[in-house]
């Protein structure tokens, strides 16, 4: 775990000048995962009078995202050329001076795994756009844990672990560190300056969509944008019954996939597996939606079932206390864990 002292002494790459670019006003939305990213990327950003680029490209190609996360040999010019190329393809001759770049993985791996270092990514972004403004969305850590688990069971991968086992194992790999938001916020403040960083709790969106969007527009120096369709996106059931039903099926499906990958020795032969997996996940989502609509399901997964609940709440509470001091915001009023 990176200490606060290490963060203060970490390199910042200040003083590197931005190469000539037509992009004058850059906003970078870095995440976190499961924190209204889909709403921003599908409902909000595209409606603003600004250029909007998804950082993985229009075809969800990871190449430029992987490059932004690279730990060596980073060249800001590569990012600049990609942005210019994407703007020409998407907007042609549209004259807009504000460009929004967005991808939730810029804040790190959704489980905090070490293969993606958010601090390295932050330095790379600063090299590319030292004058950029940074938008960070956070979420109550308890809701984050239940949401990411349910998402894994129902939408992606073939998760078969229990909720308690998932939290224990992923927490040891870095998930708990990842959810101590104050660390990454401090680092972005140091790189870009506090006035260039906006941190908003996702819960504000549910409380007041107009206030949530208004604060972002003001930060971006853009006119307020009314959002007509406020229906939730990417919502996932937290039903204990439904999740318990899918876990053994996911386990068997995972074994079958492993067997097929072993049989198909060449990578080129594995392409049909993508369609097979997509078909399975799509059918599973439809069945889940049907079950949730037809069954009366009252019990949901909850963090207090976890054996280390008290220690975890203390840990997150201490982090949130530090974050409140940085942001001058009362997070506990929105249900965030609070230090005693």
N, C-alpha and C positions, 0 to 999 in steps of 0.2 A: 504494500500500500504506500502511495506517495505521501510523504508528510508535508505539512504546510511550509516547513523550512525549505524542503527540496523544491517546492513550487516557487518560492520566492527567489531561490538561487538558480532556477532553470533558465536556459537561454531564451531570449525573446525575439532575436533577429530585428530589433529596432534599427532604424536608419537605412534599411534597404528600400530603395526608391522604386516605385511602380513604373514599369515601362510604358511607353506611349500606348494609349488605348482610347477608343471612342467611348468606352464605358466610363461615365463620370461619377455616378452615384450607385454604389454597390451595397446591397443588403444580402447578408448570408444567414439563412435559417439553418441551424445545425441540429435541431432535434429538441428534446430527447424522443426516443421511440415511444409509441403508445401515448403520445401527448398531443393530440389534435393535428398530427402531421397530415393525415389524409384530408381533413377538412381544409387546411391551409392550401394544400397542393391541388385539390380538385374544385373547391368552392370559392376560395378567397383570392389567392394570388392571381389566377387567370382573369379575374374580373377587374383587377386594378389597372390604372393607366401606366403600366410599367412593363418592361420585358420580364418574362418569367421563364427560367430554365430549371428543369429537374437535373440535379447534378449527375445522374447516371445516364443522361441523354434521353432523347425521345423514344429510343428502342430499349430503354432500361439496360444499356450496356455498362458494365461495371468498370470498363477500362479507365475512364477519367476519374472515377471515384477511387479506385485502387491507387491511382497515381497521386491523388490528393492526400492519401493516407500513407504514402511511401516514406520509409525511414531514411533513405539515402538517395543522393543524386537528383533531388527535386529541383526543377527549373520552372520558375513562375511563368516564363514565356509559353510553356506548353499549355498551361491553364488559360492564359490570355487568348491564345490562338483558338482553343476549343470554344471559348465563350463567343469570340467573334464569328467563328464558323457557324455555331448553333443559332446565333442571332440572325445571321443572313438567311439561313434555311427557314427559320420560323417566322421572322418578321419582315424579311426582304428590306424595303426602304423605310419602314416605320421609324420615325424620329422620336425616340424616347430616351431620356437621359438616365432614367433609373432602371437598374437591372437587379432582379431578385434571383438568387441562387439558393436552391433548397435540397437538402437530403438529411434525414434524421440520423444516418450512420456517421455523419461528420462529428457527432458527439461521442462516438465509440460504438463498440459491439453492443447489441441490445442486452446481452447477459454480462457485459463487462469483461469478456475474454481478452487476454493479453495480445492476441494477434493484431488487434487494432488499438493503437495508442491515441486517445483523443488529444493529448498534449502535443504530440508530433503533428497531428492534423492541424491543430490550432496554429502552430508555428508556420506550417506550409501555407495556410490561408493568409496569414499575416505577410508572408513573403510576397504572395500574389496580389493581395489587396490590402495594404497597410492602412488605408483610409476607410475601409469598409465598416459598416455597422452590423452588429451581430444580434440576431434574434434567437433567444433560447426559451423553449417551452418546457416547463417541469410538471410533474404530476405527483400527487400524494403517493409516497412510496408503497403504502399498503395496497392501494388500488393498482399501482403499476405491477406489483408482484402477481396479484390475482389475474390481471389482464394479460400479461405476457404468458403466463402458464396456460390459461384458457385458449389463447391464440395459438400456442404451439400444439395443443391437443387437437384443436378443431380446424385450424386453417393451414398450418405449415408443418413440414416434417412428419415424423411418426412418433410423437411423444407418448410414452406409456407409463412414465413414473407417476407416483402419487404426488400430491401437492407438497406435502412435507418433505419428501425425498428430493423433489425438484429444488425447493428452496435451500435445503442443506447443501446439496452438491453444487448448485450454481452459485450460491453465496460464497463457497470456498474458492471458486474459480474467479471471483471478481465482481459478482453481481451486486453485493452489498457496497463495495467500494464505489461502484458505478453510480449508485443511487445517493451517495453523499454529494449532493449537487454543489455545495459551497466550494468544493475544490476546483472544479472546472470553471465555475463562474469567476472565482478569484483569478484564475490564470488568464481568462479572456479579458478581465478588467486590466490586468497588468500589461497584456499585449496591446490592446486596442484603446484602453482608457475607459473608465466607468461610464462616461457620457455616451460612448459608442456602443454600449451593450444594453439591450432590453431583455429582462427576464420576467416572464409572465407565468403564473400558475394556470394550468389548463382548466382548473375548476372555475375560473372567471368566465369562461365561455358558456358554461351551463348557467351561471348566475346572471350574466348580462352579455348577450352576443354583441350588442351595440357598443358597450364599453370595451369589451375585449378587442373588437375590430378597430374601434376608434383609437385605442392606445397604440396599436400596431401602425395604423395609417399615420398618426401624428409622429411616431418615431421615424417612419420612412419619409416623412415630409410629403405625403400624398393626401389628396382629398378623401374624406370618409367615404366608405363604400357600404351600401346597404346590402345585407345578405338576405335574399328572399327565401331560399330553401335552407332551413335550419335542421333538417332531418339528420340524425346521427349516421355517421359513416363508419364502416369497418367494426361495428359493434359485435361482441362475442358473448355468448351465454356463459354464465358462471354457475350454472346448475350442477350440483354434485352428482345427481342421477345421470344426466346426459354425459358429463365428462367421464364418469365411471363406466358407462356403457362403451364409450369409444376407446378407452385405454387398452383393453385386451385386443381389440380389433387392430389398433395401431401397432401393437407388438407383433402380431402375426403379419401385418402388412410390411413392417420393417424387415422381418426375417425373409419374406419373399423378395423384397427389393435387393437385399444383400446377396441372396442366392442368384438372382438374375444378373447383378453386376459381376459376380464371380464367373458366371457362364459366359457373359459377353466380355471377353478379354480386351478387345479393342474399344477405345473410347468412342470411335465413330459408330460402333454397333449399339451404343447405349442411348442414342438419341430417342428411339421410340419410348424409352422409359420415362422421359419427360412428359410426353403426352399421356402415358399411362398414369403417372403420378397426378398430373393436372386433372384428369378425368376422375380419379378417386377422390381428390380433395373437393372437387366441385360437387360430386354426388353427396359426399359427407356433409357439406355445408347445407345442401338442400334438405337432407334428412333431418339435420339438426334444427333447421328453421321450422320444419313441419312438426317435430316433436315439441318444440318450445311453444308453438301456437296451439297445439292440440292437448297438451298435458298441463295439468296444474302442478307446477314445480315451485316449491317455496324455499327449500334449503339450498344455499349456495356455498361455495368454498369460501373459507375465511382464514385470515392469517393467525387468529388466536388458537387455531388447531395446531400450529407449529410449536414444537417443544421449546425453541429458543425465543419465543415471542417477546418476553420481557426485556431480554438483553438487546434484541433487535430494535425494539421501540426506543430504548435508551440511546442506542447508537444513532438512529435516524433523528431522534429528538435533539441531540447535541449538534448534529450537522445542520438541522433546520434553524436552531437558535443562532448559529453563526451566519446562516444565509439571511435570516431576518435582519440582522445588524447591517449586512451589506446592502440589502435592498430597501430597508426601512419599510418592510411590509409584515403584517401580522398573518403568518401562514397558519397558525393554529386555529384561527377563525374559519379556515376552510378545511379543517379536519386533519391537517398534517400532524404527525407525531411531534410531541413537545417534550423537551427536557424537564424533569421535575424541579 
